[in-house]
């Protein structure tokens, strides 16, 4: 493809009689077919493919790993075929690099409404690499622990040095532990070049004789730091990282997703801890927003992304059928979306992002004036609107002012929601536009370098499936938030017991959206552990069943090593089902306790989508010259971008054009 390619209208594919793709349309025509509806169906049988959405679409650069999950991250050519110290050091170099790495801001990313920082701070490797350009040692140490485990390197742990309030990670392979520090930027090499442990670094002064540099404690006085390491006690924690998140989203006809390497205004996940003391100074340093407290640690701060969903709702387009989550008694008509027969109807649309949804931040000290996280604009008559943030279990009404609703107060800090349009007999939706802003860590974006860049457009999850995610992530400090997701509630539950809220058995339920089935899932949670010599007595468990809550299959039993120095740990287990299921039940047993749960169900459509045209646009600068490249592909494929000079990346856009047949 060449610069300036534009999407073409697709044609020649048969339209199924009802939604065969990821979502289901329950059309109700009042008991009889009209001539107009019959003509409409006959016309659409000759139109473009009905389901053309792109699942987990992403562009891969040869310079940046595929960060969809730690399974795809592990396949990066720089380390895929290495072993032992060579592999681990190459991963460390990448994660400490100024272009591709993580960095400390001095405070942690916090999500949700839980009162306990152990459950609110983000230590999920996929989120930290893709979403959050901030953290400090108590986030970065557990993140490295999770990266090593989830990549399959070996058992890993978080290491605390209480004498200097510092946290790092160690990974076990080839019979020894190996120290990895993303916060201070350091690993220790023995005389033979192999990687040493923290205990060796505390005893062996020769390990500190390397000169300070970007990958070896660049900001520290080595002699003083060595003495502090030697003098501090050591504590070990296991399972500090959380997991389960993947970079799944579905891009539908009429939808565009643009990501920028630099912030677009003051848009980030607004938490009060970012706006106190010296953190405020870091925020206000240009470019404004979260960034490294050490200027030399990264070329990046926080980036942003923007989803714009603008489907054509007339009968000339298949956009509505491609993108609708669920509908009853509605259809695209000559003027827009309208009732299909007598009585009322509804249409549900899903907004789902793998990046946290964020507002435009105005006053730092309050979230009350945050705006623009997700804005709905609609032209029509007699249409009601409501939204759900719990997968459709509950709904709350939304008021439109002059056709516009700013949903910031409902969905800021979340990863998605459902929007329901309520139609009466004379209702009409002429047009709809939903604009949603997200937070992005630019280090994960497909960067360009000088010379030839062989780019790849890929779709699908790490099993190669067209899946989309249903997330169940309540906060157990709020019984109303937790219990609605449970098929069987616990007998012993007290949200005021912050370290062992649930004792004993309970069962969570996850339902696939209409027209889909659950192909695989991850189940996890925050658990209470016994400590020190008693740690192996920890016996928390998880099991699962499909379609009915009986005959559970065990998937997890705690194996906390002796020496666990903390009361809290996380566990996340991935399960691929033998056959996709409509419903999955996850049985938890708190022994000694469960404090929070999280389940990510990956759902595949009952029938596969058709290939569709996707348009990809890169923009960058070479010196003072603005450059761009646009390619149009039908499904996964490769293309080349040539940069004569050293490029400065600006944005990348992926668009699935509307399909309209005149």
N, C-alpha and C positions, 0 to 999 in steps of 0.2 A: 504494500500500500504506500501511497505517496502523501506528502503534506497536503492538507486540504480535502482529503476524502470525506465524503458525506454519506450518511446512511441512506440506503435505498428502501423502497417499500417492498415488503416480502409478499409472496403470493403462492398459490398453487397447493396449499395444504388444507386438508379436510378438518373441519371443526367438529369435535365430538358433541353429542347431543346434550351432555351436561358436563360440568367441570371435571376433566380428568386429571388436572394438574394438582398443585399442592393444596388448593382450597376448593371448597364445595359450594355450589350455587343451588339453593333449594327454590327453584322457580315455581310460583303458584299463579295460575292463570284463571282463577275463578271457575274452574270446571269446564272451560271450553276454549278452543283455539280461535282466534280471530284471523281474518284474512291478512291483516297487517303483520301479526306476529308470525304467521306461517311464511309470509313473504320474507320477513326479516331472517328467519332461520334458514330458508332456502338460499338467501343471499350470502349469509355468513358461512355456509358450507363451502363456498368457493373462495373465501377470503383467506387472509394470512393466518399463520399458525396461532392457535388460541393461547397457548401457554409458552411464553418466551422469556420468563424471568431468569436472571442469572443468580446462581447460588454460590455464595462465598467468592465473589469475583475479586481478583487481585492481580496486580502487575508485579512481576518479579524482575529485579535488577541483578546483574551478575555480581554486584558489589554488596548486596544486602540479603541476609538470610530470609527465608520464608517464615514469617512469624505467626502464621495461622495458629499453630500449636507447637508444643515442644517436640512432637513427633516430626513435623515438617522442619522445624528449626534444626533438628539433628541431621537432616539430609543435606545441609549446606556443603558444597564441594570442598570448602577450605578445611573441614575437619571430618567429613563423612567417613573417610577411609583411614583415618589415623587411629591410634590406640594410646592408652596410658597417658603419660605426662605430656606427650606431644599433642594429643587431642585436647586435653584439659587446658593446657597453656594457650593453645590457639583460640579456644572459646573465651578464655579470660582476656586475651588481647583484644578480641572483638568487642567484648562488653565493657572494656576500659578505654576504647578508642574514642577520640573526640567526635567522630562522625557517626558511629554506630552504637555507642555505649550508653549505659545508665550513669546517673550522676546524683550526688547529694545536694538537696536544697537546704536541709537542716530540719525539715518537718515532714511528716508522713501524709500520704494520700489517705483520705478517710471517706468511706461510703456508708450510707444508711443512717439509721436513727438509733442504733444501739448505744447504750451508755458506756459500754466497756471498750477501751481502745483495742484490746486483744481481738475483738470481733469486728471492729470498724476499720482499722488500719489495713491497707491493701498490701498483701505479700504474695500475690498471685503472679508468677513469672510472665504469663502472657499479657496480663494487664499492665504490668510494670514496663515491659518492653514496648508495647503498642500505644498505651494510653497516657501514662503518667510520667511526665518529665520532672519528677521530684521524689524525694525520699530522704532517709538518713540511714545510719548504720543498722538500726533495728528493723528497717524495711529491706535494705540492700543485702544484708547477711542472709536472712531467710529466703529472699528471692534467689540468691545464688544456690542455696540449699535445694530449692525446688527445681531450678534449672538442671542441676546435676542429677537429681533423682529422676525427673520426668524425661530427660534425654536418655536415661538408661546407663549412665556412667557408673553408678554404684550408690551404696548407702551414703547419705549425707546428713549433716547436722549443723545447727547454729551454735556458735561458740561465743560466750560472754566473758569479757574481762572486766569485772565490776570495779577494779581499782582505777580504771581510766574510762569507765562508762563507754566501752566500745564493744561492738558486735561484728563478727565476721562469720565465715562458713568454712567447713572442712568436708572433703569427700573421701570415701574409702575405696581404694582399688589396689590391686597387686600387693595386698597384705598390709597396707599402711594408710594412715591419714595424711591429707594434703591440704594446706592452708590456702584460702582464696579470699581476698579482701577487695570488694568493689568500692567501699567508702573511702578508705585511705589510699587505695590503689597499691596493692602489694601482694606478691607471692615470694616465698623463700626458696632458693635453690641450694642444694647440697653441692659439695665439691664436684660430684659427677654430673651435675646439671639437673638432677631429678628434683621434684618439688617436695619440700619439707612440710612438717606439721607445725602447729602453734606451740606444742610442747617442746619440740626441738628448737624452735626460735627463742623460747624462754631460757633454754640451757646453753645454746651454742652461739657465742658472740660472733663467730666467723660468718654466720648466715647474714649478718647485718653489714658486712664489709663492702657490699656492692654500692656504687654511687647512686644517690637519689636521682630519680628520673620519672618520666610520665607513667611508667609501669612499676615503680618501686618507691613508694612513699614520697611523692614529689614535694609535698608541703610540710614535711616533718623533719625535726632535728633527730637524726638517726640514733645518736648516742643516748639522748634523753628518752626517746621512745623505747629503745631496747631495755633500759633500766625499768621503765614503767611496765613493760610486758613481763619482765622477770619478777617484779615485786607483786603483781596482781594475782589474786586467786583466779581460778578458771572454773566456769560453769558450762555444762553442756545441755542443750535443748534439742529435742527431736520433733519433727513434724510442725515446725513453726510456720512454714509456708502453707498457703492455701492453694487450691487449684480448681480445675473444671472449666474455666472460661476459655472460649475459642473465638476466633475472629469471623464468626458466621454472620452474614446478613444476606438479604435477598434484594436484588435490584430489579425493579419491575419496568415494564413498558411505560414510558413517560416519566422516568425517574433518572436523576443525575446526582452523582456523588463526587464532590470536589474536595480535595485536601490540600492544605497549604503548609509549607515548611515554617512559615512565620505566623505569629498570631494575627488574627483578623479582629482587631478591637480587643477589649478586655473580656475575653471569654475563657473561663476555666471553671472547674468544679469548685464552687464557692463554699469554703469551710472557714470558720472563724480562726482556726489555729494558724492559717496562712498570714493573717493580718495583724500579728502581734510582734512587738519588739523589732529585732533585726530582720525577721522574715519580711516585714513590710518594706524595708529598704531593698531587699533582694527583688521583691515583686515590682517595685517602681523603677528599678534599673532598666534601661532600654535593652531589648524590646520589652514592654510592660507585660508582666505575667510570671508564672512560676518558671524557675531556671536554676542552674547550678549556683551554689554559693561560691564556688571556685571558678573564676572566669576561664581558666585554661583547661578545665575538665571536659568541656563540650562546646561545639560550635552552635548548638541548638538551645532553644528555650521550649516553650509550649507552642505547638501548632494547633490548627483548627481544621475541622471538616464541616461540610454543609450538604445535607440531603435536601433536594428539592423534588417533590413528587407532584406532577401536574398531569394526571391522566386525562385523555380525551374520553368524555362520558357519553358521546353520541353513538348512535347505531352504526356509524361509519367506521368505528374503531373496535378493536378487541382489547383495548387497554383495561377496561373494567373487569373483564373475565380473567385476564392475566393477573391482576393485582388484588382481587377481592379475597378477603379472608373467609367471609361467610355472608350469605345474603338470602333473603326470603321475599318473594313477591315484588321484586324490582327488576328493571331491565334498562339498558341503554335505549333511548328513543331518539327521534329526530332532533330534539332540542337539548337532550341531556338525560340524566338518570331520572326515571319516573316509575310509579307503581306499574306492575305488570298485569294486574287484574284488580278486582274489587277488594276493598279493605286496605289496611295499612301494610307496610313492609319495612324492611331495614337492610342496610348494607354495613358490613364491618370491614374496616381497613386496619392493617397492622403497620405500626412504625417501630422498627427494630434496628438497633445499631450495635456493633461490637465495641464501639467507643462510647464512653459515658456522655450523656446529654448534658450540655452546659448552657448557662445563661450569659447574657451581657452583664458584667458586674459593674455596678455604679458606686454606691457607697460601700467601702470595704467592710465596715463594721456591722452591716446588716444585710440579710438576704431579701428583705421586704421589697426593695425596689429593683430586684433582678428582673430582667425582661428577655424576651426573644429566644428562649431555649427551643421552643417549638411553637410555630404560629400557623393557625389554620385560616385560610381565606376561602370563602365560598360565595358564589352567586346562585340564588335560587329563591323559591317560595315555599313557605310552610314546611320547613325542614327542622327537626329537632336534632340536637347533638349531645352525645354523652361519651365518656371515656372510662376505660378500665386499666388499672395498673397491676391487676392480679390475674391475667389471662382469662378475663371474662367472668370471673366468679362474682364480682360486684361491679356496679356501674354508678357513676356520678354525673349529674347533668352539667353541661357546659353552655354558658351564655355567649352569644355572638353579638358584638357591637358593630353595626354597619358591615356585617358579613365577616368580621374578623374575631378570632379568639386567640389570646396569648395563653398557652398552657403551662407557662414556666412554673407556677406554684404547685402544679400537680406532678410534673415529671422531671424537673431539674434534678440531676444526680442519679437518674435511673438510666436503664438501657433500652427502654421501649414502652409502648402502650398500645391499646386498641382504641380505635375511634369508631363510634357507631353513628350512622345517619338514620334517623327515624323519618319515614315518609308516610304521609296520609294520602287519601284518594286523589287529591289535586296537587300533590307536592311535585317539585321539580328541582333538580340540582343541575344548573347549567355548567358550572365550572367549579373545580376544587384545586387548591394548591396548599401543600403542607411543606413548610420549611423548617428544618431541624438542624441545630448546631451541635457539634461534638468536640471533644478535646482529643488531641492526637500527639503522640510522641514522634517528632519528625525523624528520629533515628531509624524508625521501622519502615519509612517510606522508600519507594524504589528510586534511589538516587542515581544521577548520571555522573560520569567521570569523563575527562578528556579522552578523545579517541572514539573507537567503536563501542557502542553499548548494545549488546544483544538482549533485548527485553522479551519477556514471555508473559502472555496473558493466560491465566489458569483459573479454573473454577472447581468447586467441590471441596469436601472436607478431607481429612487425612486418610479416609478409606476410599476416596474417589466417589463419594455419594453426593447427590444433590439434596443436602439436608438443610433444614433451618431449625433454630433452637427455640424451645420453650423453657424458660428459666423459672425455677421455684427457689426463691432466696428470701424467705421471711426473716424477721428479727424477733427472737423469742422473748425479748424483754417486753414485747407487746402481745398479749394473748390473742387479741383480735386478729393481728397480722399472721400469727402462726397457725391457729387452730383451723382456719378456713382451708388450709392446704392438707389437712390430715383426714384420712379415712378412718383411723382409729386413734383417738386422743390418748395421751398418757394418763395413768392413774395418779402419778406423783409428779406434779408440775407446779413450780413456784417461780415466777419470773423475778422475784426479789432475791432469789438465791443466785447471785451473779456467777458463781463458779460451778454450780451443778443444778441448773434449772430443771432438767428432766432426769428422773431416775426411772429405770425400767424401760418397758417396751412401748412403742407407738409406731404408727404406720402412716407414711406420706403417700399421696396419690398424684400422678402426673398423667394428664389426658392429652393425646395428640389433637391438633386442630382438625376441623372437618377436612376430609379428603386426603389425610396423611396418616402415617403410622410411625411409631418410634422404632428406629433402626439400632440406635445405640444411645447410651446415656452415661453420665458420670454422676455419682452420688457421693456426697461428702458432708462434712460438718466440723464443728468445733467441739472438742471433747475435753472432759476432765481426766487427768492422769494422776495416779499415785506417783510418788517421787522417791528419788534416791534408791535405796536397796529394795523398796517396796514397788518400784515402778513396774516390774514384770507382772504384777498382780492385776494391772489394768486390763479389763476384759470387755470394753465397748465393742459392739458388733453392728454390722449392716448385712442385710439380705434383701433379695428382690423376688417379686412374682409378677406375672403378666396376666392381664385381663380380669383376674380375681385375686383378692388378698388371702391366698392360701397356697400351701406348697412352696414356701419360700426357699430360695437357693442362697446359701451363704456366700458373701463376696468379700467380707472383711472381718477380721478379728484382731484386736489391738496386739501389737508386739512392741511394746515400749521397753527399750533396754534399761537395765540398771544404770543409775547415774543420771537419769532424767531429772533436771534441777528445777523444773517449772510445773505448775499445776495444769497448764493449758497446752493442747496440741491440736493440729488439724490432720484430717485424713480425707483423701478423695480417691475414689476407685472408678475406673472406666470399664463399662460392660458393653460388648456388642452382642445383640440378641441373635439367636439362631434364625428366628423369623420376626419381621417387624410386627409390632403390637399396637393396638389402639390405646392401651392403658398400661402403665407400669406402677407397681406399688413398691415402695422401699420401706423395709422394716428396720428401725433403729432400736437398739437396746443400750441404755445408758448404764454402764457398770464400770466406774462409779457415776458417770453423768454425761449428758449431751447438753450443749448450750446453744447451738444454732445448727441449722441444716442448710444445704444447698444442693440442688439437683439441676442438671442441664440435660434436657431430653432432645436428641437430634432426630428430627422427623423428616421422612422422605415422602414425596407425593405418591399416591396410589398408581398414577401413570406418569411416565417421564415427560418433561417439557420438551418442546421442539427447540432446535437451535435458533438463535436470533442474532440480529445485527447489534453489535456493541461498538460504540465510538469512544476512543481513548485520546485524550489531549494532554500533552506535556507542555509546560511553559518553564523557561529558564532564562538566565542571562549569561552572556559571555562577555565579561567586561561591562561596557556600557550598552551593549547590543542586546535587545530583547529577541528571544528566539522561541519558536513553538513548533510542535510536530503533532499532527492528528492522523490517526489510523482508524480504519473501520474493519472489523473482523466479524466473522460469523462463528462464534464459539472460540475455544482456546486456540492460541497460535502465537507465532513469534514475529518480531519486527525489529528493525535496527534504527538507532539514533546515533548520529555522528556529531560529536562536539569538537570543533576546531580548537577552541580554547578551553580553559578550566571552567566548568559551568557552575553557576549558583542556582540551585533548584528553587523554583517558586511554587508550582502547583502541579497536580495531576488530577484529571477528571475522567471518570468512567460514566458513560451515559448509555441507557437503553432507550432508543427513540420510540415515540408513539408509533403505532401501526394504524394507519388510516387508509381506507380504500375509498376514493372519491365515488 
